[in-house]
Amino acid sequence: MGYIDEKVPPKRDERLRVCHAYGGTVCGLVNDSRQGCLVNRDRSFSQTSNCQMGLALAMILTVPNTVTIMHAPVGCGGSSHGMDGHFRNGVSIRGEKPKSLIWFSTNLDENDVINGGEQKLEEAILLADRRHRPKAIFVVSCCAPGIIGDDIDSVAKRLQNQVMAAIIPLHCEGFKTKISATAYDVVYHGIARNLLGKAGQGFTASAAGALREETQRKQRQERTVNLFNVYSIGYPDEVELTRLLRALGLEVRYYPNFADPERYGVLTEAALNVSICATHDDYFLKHLEERYGMPYMINTMPIGIRNTNEWLLDIAKPLQREAEVQRLIEAETRELDEALAPLRQTLRGKRVYLSGGEMRVAATAMLLQELGCEIIGFRAHHYDEFGDNLYLKATEGQPQMEVNVATTQPFELVNLLRRAQPDLYLGHSGSNLWAAKLGIPTLPIFSAPQSYLGYRGVFEVAQRAARLMENPAFQRRLKENTRQPYREAWYDTDPYRYITG
């Protein structure tokens, strides 16, 4: 791949067969993806979208013992205030003393845009290191320094010998890509170049001790897997996946969310790297394979019975634990089927529409099908080749199922939902509002304090959905007392009329 040797990672727009605007059928989407016909899709009108900086902050602001410096006008990163509670809760539930987020802004103004802001960045880095003594400092370059040409890498290199912390430059200029998931590559790029393998290196006191430590290290490595989590995968999901893998005799480490910088010193000491979501991890896992020879698994998310079974089997095979995993699957599915029986009665035949991350919507659709629901459509924030097989698997027997690719774009969403009239909608918190105002019962497609993954996740999603179906009064009353900001004529218009290419 060779990308890590460059200061700035490639945009996903260039690295993958990626699309952010599509309306049609699953069959048409996958065929166009495989033929390379999606790359020029765009919109002649766009209501709103995401900035890659926000997704990058959702990762790095969870890393303990670090400071984040936003090299930007003060407004950039203002949403970080809302991350403080998530960080506190995440640290506390993992058994550590809650701490507040620490982040700086270089507060670029009109003068800095003309004369450059590198001096301000130098002062911020030195101040952050002196005042807080973090293990790492993330330097986030936003749109303004990207436009005026501030060289954050040169500043970091110049100051690295003057500070104790590892300085990690991140290029998050939002205007440079239409695929906000590029942010995940940006964060991993910075970690690979400036942190990986540079922390946590231990030394032994004697040759005998060194041999003993090396033997123990190899034994640990043979039974250790690295799982790569994201903001949308909370601690309850980590507990469930850890439970399942420990039942196979494996040890588990999680990266990058809530992973102390020192933990990266042993990241390469594992038998297998496992992605929980290909949207987030392919860039880093490919680098680890090429640079360190580490195998990886990235096929699906462990959401739903079928996907969880396949996920466990994929992990067990290279580690020679097939017999153990078969026994585990049989025991778990038998117990789960018994617990799901009354919930399936409530959910059978319910028509469901989903919206969210590319991999999560398809995997969650399969979960709901296992509960007896009918999936009538879903939309993804973006789409790339990692979705091809999963989308076909999720729509077996329904190749003409409607699919929309859109990063937010609520004007398309309300049009589609008004036409479809589903019994239940699963989406991100921002989009759930639009569905609820149409009177449609809504369920978050992810929430960090709740379970979604593994066998426990199947039961808890089923339980929450069944409760919602039994009491949809809130959404009904919300529809009666609110209105959408769109004219009635819009609902009679083709929802995809602004998609071009």
Protein Blocks (a to p, Z undefined) as FASTA:
>chain_A
ZZmmpmbdcdfklmpccdfbdcddfklmmmmmmnopmmmgccfbdfbdcdfklmmmmmmm
mpghiacdddddfkgoplmmmmmmmmmmmmmmnopacdddddddehiafklmmnopklmm
mmmmmmmmmmnopabdcddddfklmmnopafklmmmmmmmmpmbdcddddfbfklpcblk
lmmmmmmmmmmmmmgopgoiacdfbfklmmmmmmmmmmmmmmcccddddfklcfklmmmm
mmmmmmnopacdddfehpafklmmmmmmcfbdcdfbfklmmmmmmmmmmmnopacdfkbc
cedjklmmmmmmmmmmmnopmmmmmmmmmmmmmmmmmmmmmmmmmmgopacdddddfklm
mmmmmmmmmnopacfbdcdfbdcfklmmmmmmmmgoilmbccdddehjlmlmmmmmmmno
pabdcddfklmmmmmmnopacddfbdfkbcfehjklmmmmmmmmmmmmmommlmmmmmmm
gccfbdfklmmpcfklmpgZZ
